[in-house]
Amino acid sequence: MRFKKVIFVSKDGTYRAPIAACVMKDIVGNEVEVESRGMVVLFSEPINPKGMEAAMIKGYTPVDMTSKALTDKDFDFENLILVMTEKMKQQIYDNYKTAVNVYALKEFAGGQGDIESPFGRSTDEYIENFEVINEWVQKAAKLLD
């Protein structure tokens, strides 16, 4: 594998990034380290309960997932940073002097567009969002080989 670590990043690190990390870990096992981060994390929080429910309905059990802030130490030429939106990608390049290998998840996996947050919506909408995340993480994982 080209990268030793994959770090998923979402706004607050409480749903999209940890869910994407959970799916990626299931695919790659111990072949690559997988983590999640949030761009705005004032204090560590667990995964959103609706997001946890959606993951469990789809057969995943995220464990030990609490939000952590993205820092300059996360950037390395051997790390791949996958964010949920093009705007986040630009914010990272604008705000982190050491930023490298930052891609929107869909961009990296050969698509276009953003993976929006279902925050404040129904559990069914979290499940639909989980399916979108799962699809794009599966595609991205194939490119790591």
DRENDO-1510 file (C-alpha; in Angstrom, 1 decimal, always signed):
<recs>
REC; n; res; u; v; w
REC; 1; MET; +0.0; +0.0; +0.0 .
REC; 2; ARG; +1.1; +3.5; -0.8 .
REC; 3; PHE; -0.1; +5.0; +2.4 .
REC; 4; LYS; +0.6; +3.8; +5.9 .
REC; 5; LYS; -2.3; +5.7; +7.5 .
REC; 6; VAL; -5.7; +6.9; +6.3 .
REC; 7; ILE; -7.4; +9.7; +8.3 .
REC; 8; PHE; -11.0; +10.6; +7.6 .
REC; 9; VAL; -12.0; +14.2; +8.5 .
REC; 10; SER; -15.5; +15.7; +9.0 .
REC; 11; LYS; -16.7; +18.9; +10.6 .
REC; 12; ASP; -16.8; +17.8; +14.3 .
REC; 13; GLY; -15.7; +14.2; +14.0 .
REC; 14; THR; -18.8; +12.7; +15.5 .
REC; 15; TYR; -20.4; +10.9; +12.5 .
REC; 16; ARG; -19.1; +10.9; +9.0 .
REC; 17; ALA; -15.4; +10.6; +9.7 .
REC; 18; PRO; -15.7; +7.9; +12.4 .
REC; 19; ILE; -18.2; +5.9; +10.3 .
REC; 20; ALA; -16.0; +6.1; +7.3 .
REC; 21; ALA; -13.0; +5.0; +9.4 .
REC; 22; CYS; -15.1; +2.1; +10.8 .
REC; 23; VAL; -16.0; +0.9; +7.2 .
REC; 24; MET; -12.4; +1.3; +6.0 .
REC; 25; LYS; -11.0; -0.7; +9.0 .
REC; 26; ASP; -13.4; -3.5; +8.2 .
REC; 27; ILE; -12.1; -3.6; +4.6 .
REC; 28; VAL; -8.3; -3.2; +5.1 .
REC; 29; GLY; -7.9; -4.8; +8.5 .
REC; 30; ASN; -4.4; -4.3; +9.9 .
REC; 31; GLU; -2.8; -3.5; +6.5 .
REC; 32; VAL; -3.1; +0.2; +7.1 .
REC; 33; GLU; -3.8; +2.3; +10.2 .
REC; 34; VAL; -7.2; +4.1; +10.0 .
REC; 35; GLU; -8.3; +7.0; +12.2 .
REC; 36; SER; -10.8; +9.8; +12.2 .
REC; 37; ARG; -10.6; +13.5; +13.1 .
REC; 38; GLY; -12.8; +16.6; +13.3 .
REC; 39; MET; -12.0; +20.0; +12.0 .
REC; 40; VAL; -13.7; +21.7; +15.0 .
REC; 41; VAL; -13.4; +19.7; +18.2 .
REC; 42; LEU; -13.7; +21.7; +21.4 .
REC; 43; PHE; -13.9; +18.5; +23.5 .
REC; 44; SER; -14.0; +14.8; +22.8 .
REC; 45; GLU; -17.5; +13.5; +22.1 .
REC; 46; PRO; -18.8; +10.0; +21.2 .
REC; 47; ILE; -20.4; +9.1; +17.8 .
REC; 48; ASN; -23.8; +10.6; +17.1 .
REC; 49; PRO; -26.4; +8.2; +18.5 .
REC; 50; LYS; -28.4; +8.1; +15.2 .
REC; 51; GLY; -25.1; +7.5; +13.3 .
REC; 52; MET; -24.3; +4.7; +15.7 .
REC; 53; GLU; -27.7; +3.2; +15.2 .
REC; 54; ALA; -27.4; +3.4; +11.4 .
REC; 55; ALA; -24.0; +1.7; +11.5 .
REC; 56; MET; -25.3; -1.1; +13.7 .
REC; 57; ILE; -28.4; -1.6; +11.4 .
REC; 58; LYS; -25.9; -2.0; +8.5 .
REC; 59; GLY; -23.9; -4.6; +10.5 .
REC; 60; TYR; -21.0; -2.4; +11.8 .
REC; 61; THR; -20.1; -1.8; +15.4 .
REC; 62; PRO; -18.0; +1.3; +15.8 .
REC; 63; VAL; -15.9; +1.0; +19.0 .
REC; 64; ASP; -13.7; +3.4; +20.8 .
REC; 65; MET; -14.7; +6.2; +18.6 .
REC; 66; THR; -14.6; +9.6; +20.1 .
REC; 67; SER; -13.9; +12.9; +18.3 .
REC; 68; LYS; -10.4; +14.2; +18.1 .
REC; 69; ALA; -9.2; +17.4; +16.5 .
REC; 70; LEU; -7.1; +17.4; +13.3 .
REC; 71; THR; -3.6; +18.8; +14.0 .
REC; 72; ASP; -0.5; +19.6; +12.0 .
REC; 73; LYS; +1.0; +16.3; +13.3 .
REC; 74; ASP; -1.6; +14.3; +11.3 .
REC; 75; PHE; +0.0; +15.4; +8.0 .
REC; 76; ASP; +2.8; +13.2; +6.5 .
REC; 77; PHE; +3.7; +12.1; +3.0 .
REC; 78; GLU; +2.7; +8.5; +4.1 .
REC; 79; ASN; -0.7; +9.6; +5.4 .
REC; 80; LEU; -3.8; +10.0; +3.3 .
REC; 81; ILE; -6.4; +12.6; +4.5 .
REC; 82; LEU; -9.9; +12.0; +3.2 .
REC; 83; VAL; -12.4; +14.8; +3.9 .
REC; 84; MET; -16.2; +14.8; +3.3 .
REC; 85; THR; -16.4; +18.0; +1.3 .
REC; 86; GLU; -14.4; +20.1; -1.2 .
REC; 87; LYS; -14.8; +23.1; +1.2 .
REC; 88; MET; -13.1; +21.1; +4.0 .
REC; 89; LYS; -10.3; +20.2; +1.7 .
REC; 90; GLN; -9.7; +23.9; +0.9 .
REC; 91; GLN; -10.0; +24.9; +4.6 .
REC; 92; ILE; -7.3; +22.4; +5.5 .
REC; 93; TYR; -4.9; +23.6; +2.8 .
REC; 94; ASP; -5.7; +27.2; +3.9 .
REC; 95; ASN; -5.2; +26.6; +7.7 .
REC; 96; TYR; -2.6; +23.9; +8.0 .
REC; 97; LYS; +0.9; +24.7; +6.8 .
REC; 98; THR; +1.9; +21.1; +6.7 .
REC; 99; ALA; -1.1; +19.8; +4.8 .
REC; 100; VAL; -0.4; +17.2; +2.2 .
REC; 101; ASN; -2.3; +14.3; +0.5 .
REC; 102; VAL; -5.7; +15.9; +1.3 .
REC; 103; TYR; -8.6; +14.8; -0.9 .
REC; 104; ALA; -12.4; +14.9; -0.8 .
REC; 105; LEU; -13.5; +11.2; -0.4 .
REC; 106; LYS; -15.5; +11.2; -3.6 .
REC; 107; GLU; -12.6; +13.0; -5.5 .
REC; 108; PHE; -10.1; +10.4; -4.3 .
REC; 109; ALA; -12.5; +7.5; -5.3 .
REC; 110; GLY; -13.0; +8.9; -8.8 .
REC; 111; GLY; -16.2; +10.8; -8.3 .
REC; 112; GLN; -17.4; +14.3; -7.7 .
REC; 113; GLY; -19.4; +16.1; -5.0 .
REC; 114; ASP; -19.6; +16.2; -1.3 .
REC; 115; ILE; -20.9; +13.8; +1.4 .
REC; 116; GLU; -23.2; +16.0; +3.3 .
REC; 117; SER; -24.1; +15.7; +7.0 .
REC; 118; PRO; -27.5; +14.3; +8.0 .
REC; 119; PHE; -27.3; +16.2; +11.3 .
REC; 120; GLY; -30.7; +16.8; +12.8 .
REC; 121; ARG; -32.5; +14.5; +10.4 .
REC; 122; SER; -34.2; +11.1; +10.9 .
REC; 123; THR; -32.6; +7.8; +11.6 .
REC; 124; ASP; -33.7; +6.7; +8.1 .
REC; 125; GLU; -31.7; +9.6; +6.6 .
REC; 126; TYR; -28.7; +8.6; +8.6 .
REC; 127; ILE; -29.0; +5.1; +7.2 .
REC; 128; GLU; -29.2; +6.5; +3.7 .
REC; 129; ASN; -26.1; +8.7; +4.4 .
REC; 130; PHE; -24.3; +5.6; +5.8 .
REC; 131; GLU; -24.9; +3.8; +2.6 .
REC; 132; VAL; -23.4; +6.7; +0.6 .
REC; 133; ILE; -20.4; +6.8; +2.9 .
REC; 134; ASN; -20.0; +3.0; +2.6 .
REC; 135; GLU; -20.2; +3.1; -1.2 .
REC; 136; TRP; -17.4; +5.7; -1.5 .
REC; 137; VAL; -15.2; +4.2; +1.2 .
REC; 138; GLN; -15.4; +0.8; -0.6 .
REC; 139; LYS; -14.3; +2.6; -3.9 .
REC; 140; ALA; -11.5; +4.4; -2.1 .
REC; 141; ALA; -10.3; +1.2; -0.4 .
REC; 142; LYS; -9.8; -0.4; -3.8 .
REC; 143; LEU; -7.4; +2.4; -4.8 .
REC; 144; LEU; -5.2; +1.7; -1.8 .
REC; 145; ASP; -4.0; -1.6; -3.2 .
</recs>
